[in-house]
Amino acid sequence: MREDFLAGAATAGAPDVAHSLETHDDVRLLRSGTPPWAIDRFPLPHEPLSEDCRVDVVVVGAGITGSLVAEAVTATGASVMVIDRALPGRGSTAASTAMLQWEIDTSLVELAGLYGYERAARIYRRSHEAASDLGRLAAALRIDCGFVPRATLYVGGDDVGYDALAEEHALRERAGLPGALLDAATLEERFGIRRPAALVSPGSAEADPVRLSLGVLRTALERGARLVEDDVVAYDSTAGAVHLALASGRHVEAGHVVLATGYAMPSFVPSDLHKVVSSWCIATAPQREEDLWPGRCLIWEASEPYLYVRTTGDGRIIAGGEDARTADAAERERLMAEKIERIVKKLRTLWPHGHGRVSHAWSAEFGETTDGLPLIGAVPGQPRLLAAYGYGGNGITYSYMASRMLAAEIAGERREWFDDFALDRDGPKG
Ligand SMILES: Cc1cc2nc3c(=O)[nH]c(=O)nc-3n(C[C@H](O)[C@H](O)[C@H](O)COP(=O)(O)OP(=O)(O)OC[C@H]3O[C@@H](n4cnc5c(N)ncnc54)[C@H](O)[C@@H]3O)c2cc1C
């Protein structure tokens, strides 16, 4: 007999979310519970540094961002050292739902309101291009990470009805971005989803973020990058080089340093555009193919707080959201049962045709910016220090974008459009 969809999920069927497989304190603070990704597999040679040394580029952080930066910089022939105080790919990357979208948390209409149409359209087109190029990279490197191209379904929510989505669609069309506007009847007929309207857009994808991250890092290591286990505790950046002090007492001198430390941002990085919240997620037991929506598109909802939903290769439904303005691990765990219950309820309303129980539940810190754009480029006042902070619901697409931009910047090929993502851009303050 089939169980009712997620019946009693948040209580009887939910895993013991307070129990974490992780042992590393930094990771425990960042992420609680267990996501469905292969977090304990694919070990990489992650060793302490036995002597002081000098390299062209140090990348601090071995999540998806640092891995992509290391891959891009090693492709230019520079010597690279990646330093992480925990296991690679086990920070917020392991908590990600990895909906690899070109759509940005801030709608094109909103972004045009902030920066004008031309700049907003240019930013959206860059994001679209980055999402496609990330897919091409995963294919070229033959990374086995469940990478599947998917359309997205941006569904109307509490505040966003047909007219608002029609306005967004018109602006996207003007910017040359792909997608179609669906009214309520067409949406229900094509996808079995009852909402006032939706935008369906090709060009996004899904993947296992840990396997993607480790696969990219493995390529960088094969090209000669070193992966060092240590905590960077001090940065001294000068006109000629950056000197790093590590917790082990070792020192490294680098021509450039890229900060890819995720939501653990050093205090000298200006942060008035960014804030850290927490997000909660669940995964269900595998569903039958016929119980999933057509095309298994990535679904995200235009509401506050929003819901985001995807499926996995083995047929699980992943749903997340309920973001709250806390970065406190104990508070996150305290709120877990309540947040999971709400996500399950919303998921049941959106898609009442699934079945089974919640198999995984987890929560993590989630970085956002006031304009929905990443923080990429020179750290003001810190020569040779560059930042790669791909915040937001399409953070991994931004990680890819950051990797290409910073590799070019280090090689002396700076472009004018990089300013759109500069840390000291004149954006709305938090
Ligand atoms: C719940 C959740 C859902 C998400 N869903 C999506 C999604 O669907 N799509 C999407 O595109 N994005 C999503 N994101 C965002 C995306 O996952 C992140 O933007 C991305 O994973 C960040 O990767 P990162 O490599 O920058 O950071 P991390 O993965 O956190 O890696 C940073 C690394 O830096 C290391 N580090 C930090 N400080 C130091 C130091 N001083 N010395 C040495 N090492 C250090 C840490 O140990 C860590 O390994 C989601 C995020 C969360 C939390």
The ligand as a Tripos MOL2 file, in Angstrom:
@<TRIPOS>MOLECULE
LIG
   53    58     1     0     0
SMALL
NO_CHARGES

@<TRIPOS>ATOM
      1 C1         20.4770   25.3730    1.7470 C.3       1 LIG1
      2 C2         21.1310   25.9600    0.5280 C.ar      1 LIG1
      3 C3         20.5490   25.7730   -0.7100 C.ar      1 LIG1
      4 C4         21.1720   26.3090   -1.8390 C.ar      1 LIG1
      5 N1         20.6280   26.0750   -3.0640 N.ar      1 LIG1
      6 C5         21.2540   26.5180   -4.1670 C.ar      1 LIG1
      7 C6         20.7700   26.1740   -5.4510 C.ar      1 LIG1
      8 O1         19.7560   25.4780   -5.5990 O.2       1 LIG1
      9 N2         21.4610   26.6340   -6.5300 N.ar      1 LIG1
     10 C7         22.6000   27.3840   -6.4000 C.ar      1 LIG1
     11 O2         23.1950   27.7760   -7.4200 O.2       1 LIG1
     12 N3         23.0700   27.7370   -5.1920 N.ar      1 LIG1
     13 C8         22.4250   27.3140   -4.0900 C.ar      1 LIG1
     14 N4         22.9230   27.6220   -2.8720 N.ar      1 LIG1
     15 C9         24.0860   28.4980   -2.8110 C.3       1 LIG1
     16 C10        25.3330   27.7200   -3.1540 C.3       1 LIG1
     17 O3         25.2390   26.4220   -2.6400 O.3       1 LIG1
     18 C11        26.5090   28.4450   -2.5650 C.3       1 LIG1
     19 O4         26.5640   29.7330   -3.1430 O.3       1 LIG1
     20 C12        27.8060   27.7110   -2.8580 C.3       1 LIG1
     21 O5         27.7470   26.3620   -2.4850 O.3       1 LIG1
     22 C13        28.9200   28.3980   -2.1130 C.3       1 LIG1
     23 O6         30.0890   27.6640   -2.3550 O.3       1 LIG1
     24 P1         31.4540   28.2010   -1.8240 P.3       1 LIG1
     25 O7         32.4920   27.3040   -2.3780 O.co2     1 LIG1
     26 O8         31.5470   29.6460   -2.1270 O.co2     1 LIG1
     27 O9         31.3420   28.0590   -0.2370 O.3       1 LIG1
     28 P2         31.5300   26.7680    0.6730 P.3       1 LIG1
     29 O10        31.0280   25.5440    0.0160 O.co2     1 LIG1
     30 O11        30.9720   27.0980    2.0260 O.co2     1 LIG1
     31 O12        33.1000   26.6110    0.7680 O.3       1 LIG1
     32 C14        33.8950   27.5240    1.5020 C.3       1 LIG1
     33 C15        35.0710   26.7650    2.0510 C.3       1 LIG1
     34 O13        35.9700   27.6950    2.6250 O.3       1 LIG1
     35 C16        36.5650   27.0940    3.7430 C.3       1 LIG1
     36 N5         37.1050   28.1660    4.5920 N.ar      1 LIG1
     37 C17        36.4310   29.2230    5.1120 C.ar      1 LIG1
     38 N6         37.2690   30.0220    5.7900 N.ar      1 LIG1
     39 C18        38.5060   29.4490    5.7000 C.ar      1 LIG1
     40 C19        39.7970   29.8110    6.2060 C.ar      1 LIG1
     41 N7         39.9970   30.9140    6.9240 N.pl3     1 LIG1
     42 N8         40.8350   28.9950    5.9150 N.ar      1 LIG1
     43 C20        40.6760   27.8630    5.1910 C.ar      1 LIG1
     44 N9         39.4770   27.4900    4.6940 N.ar      1 LIG1
     45 C21        38.4050   28.2720    4.9330 C.ar      1 LIG1
     46 C22        35.4420   26.3000    4.3810 C.3       1 LIG1
     47 O14        35.9380   25.2530    5.1980 O.3       1 LIG1
     48 C23        34.6900   25.7790    3.1570 C.3       1 LIG1
     49 O15        35.0780   24.4740    2.7770 O.3       1 LIG1
     50 C24        22.3610   27.0660   -1.7190 C.ar      1 LIG1
     51 C25        22.9420   27.2410   -0.4710 C.ar      1 LIG1
     52 C26        22.3450   26.6820    0.6480 C.ar      1 LIG1
     53 C27        23.0060   26.8690    1.9590 C.3       1 LIG1
@<TRIPOS>BOND
     1     1     2 1
     2     2     3 ar
     3     2    52 ar
     4     3     4 ar
     5     4     5 ar
     6     4    50 ar
     7     5     6 ar
     8     6     7 ar
     9     6    13 1
    10     7     8 2
    11     7     9 ar
    12     9    10 ar
    13    10    11 2
    14    10    12 ar
    15    12    13 ar
    16    13    14 ar
    17    14    15 1
    18    14    50 ar
    19    15    16 1
    20    16    17 1
    21    16    18 1
    22    18    19 1
    23    18    20 1
    24    20    21 1
    25    20    22 1
    26    22    23 1
    27    23    24 1
    28    24    25 2
    29    24    26 1
    30    24    27 1
    31    27    28 1
    32    28    29 2
    33    28    30 1
    34    28    31 1
    35    31    32 1
    36    32    33 1
    37    33    34 1
    38    33    48 1
    39    34    35 1
    40    35    36 1
    41    35    46 1
    42    36    37 ar
    43    36    45 ar
    44    37    38 ar
    45    38    39 ar
    46    39    40 ar
    47    39    45 ar
    48    40    41 1
    49    40    42 ar
    50    42    43 ar
    51    43    44 ar
    52    44    45 ar
    53    46    47 1
    54    46    48 1
    55    48    49 1
    56    50    51 ar
    57    51    52 ar
    58    52    53 1
@<TRIPOS>SUBSTRUCTURE
     1 LIG1         1 GROUP 0 **** ****
